[in-house]
Amino acid sequence: MTALVLVAFNLRPAVTSVGPVLEELRADLGMSAAVAGLLTSVPALCFAVVGVTAPRLARRFGADPVILAGIAALTAGLAARPLVGGVPLFLLLSGLALAGIALVNVLLPVVVKERFGDRVGAMTGVYSTALNVGATTAAAVTVPTAAGSSDDWRIGLGTWAVLAALSLVPWLALVRRTAAARPTAPAADDTPTGAPTPSVPMSASPTAWALATFFGLQATAAYVIIGWLPQVFRDAGLSAQTAGLLFAVTSLLGVPLSYVLSAAAGRMRSQSGLAALLAVFGLAGYAGLFVAPAGAPWVWAVLLGISNCAFPLALTMIGLRGGDATTVVRLSAFTQSAGYLLSIPGPVIVGTLYDHTGGWRAPLAFLAVLMAAQLVAGWFAGRDRRL
């Protein structure tokens, strides 16, 4: 469990640590606004493109060694990118770190299925909580860390490489222990569990498509909230400080709720009701922002923060829908890769609508339509089915 929690904690600081020091980073490296915008879209693209390779690598080498390699890539990218003096190399090393995260993202549900098969919901809640804690901590601590080092953004970002390196230690011990217990390496066509390689593609499964759609739509909502919610509140007349605190509420709610929700979902045969309920919270939050964004902003922030807990629910459903670890790794790769690709246009469309209309009603109406679609996809993804 220690190895699982430590690696989960390190899966988001590579992303959430950049925003707070982006202004200083851009000034130092000479990064244009357009490239900075590209930097915000790189995570979803890496998660989609690299994540799809995880099943093949896991079949060849085993899930645990691939996760170890992913952590090593993450650590190397985080350690090296603050040392560079140009934009292209910074982007390349960021891509290396994100590629490592993509592999781990896909394979952690497999680890849970293999080692905690009777507690999939609870253990998914544990690592989802650790992931949220890591993301929130990086967003909050990076600037104070940089300020304590003569306002050097390089120190602020590089600190997270140290914590990533610490997560290598227990995982390396786990890989060695597993290798000692099972000294014969799997053949190239074996799955991590030794079962025959399945031949039916995930793209032929309606349940897999429903889960991928649900995953993509919840990711869209999350990226929009991360990128635009403070601006919504500021445009409504609230101060920058208050807008930041309201955004923090949406993030902090995920820390306790991730565990509670995943644990509850793991005890249910169907998670359709939970998925629909979270979407209803999201619709209510968007409605509040549409009608009176400054009227009850704390209520709207809480509603959207609860709705954002669709992420740990999606991870839990990946583990529950797969009948064994072999199926889970394929389902996880398909769901996350297709889902992250689906999520890329959403924040761009929201920004475009905002630029063209000069307000938030059109973007919020668009987001409400997507949330309604998420409700439908979540209902079908949450049905008691096994692949």
Buried (B, 14 or more C-beta within 10 A) or exposed (E): EEBBBBBBBBBBBBBBBBBBBBEBBBEBBEBEEEBBEBBBBBBBBBBBBBBBBBBBBBBBBBBBBBBBBBBBBBBBBBBBBBEBEEBEBBBBBBBBBBBBBBBBBBBBBBBBBBEBEEBBBBBBBBBBBBBBBBBBBBBBBBBEBBEEBEEBBBBBBBBBBEBBBEBBEBBBEBBEEBBEEEEEEBEEEBBBBEEEEBEEEBEEBEBBBBBBBBBBBBBBBBBBBBBBBBBBBBBBEBEEEBBEBBBBBBBBBBBEBBBEBBBBBBEBEBBBEBBBBBBBBBBBBBBBBBEEBBEEBEEBBBBBBBBBBBBBBBBBBBBBBBEBBBBBBBBBBBBBBBBBBBBBEBBEBBBBBBEEEEEBEBBBEBBBEBBBBBBBBBBBBBBEBEB
